[in-house]
Amino acid sequence: MEQKLFIETPSFTGRNVPIDEISKVTGKSPTFLREMLKRGIMHFGYALKNEETSSFSYFCPDKLVWEETGYFNSNPGGGK
């Protein structure tokens, strides 16, 4: 008989997890993480280039961050 394994998933909100927060939990620098997103090497978010400037904006939804890193913060505001 085949045994099935189920994983309890967090209650995702679509929250944009800041790069600095991801940096703290992964031990990688924010610069490294931003560059990996720009190059499409890491898949926990998106790097969007501003058409008018050379700057980028980053969107890292909590579900993608959890799927790629295992990190999820259910209380990002700390109850403040």
C-alpha angles and dihedrals in degrees: 000000000000115000117217123212120209126193121206108232125209123250100263119207101181089249114170103240109214117242089234090058092049089048092056094052097042098041091230122124119255089239091055093048093048092050092049090051091049091052093046092239096121119048106199093101149348134272112209119193117220107236093215099047138024092252127111133216120210130213118189110174114207093240094055091045090052093046093050102035107017090237122133128161112201092185107039094161092052091231093292 
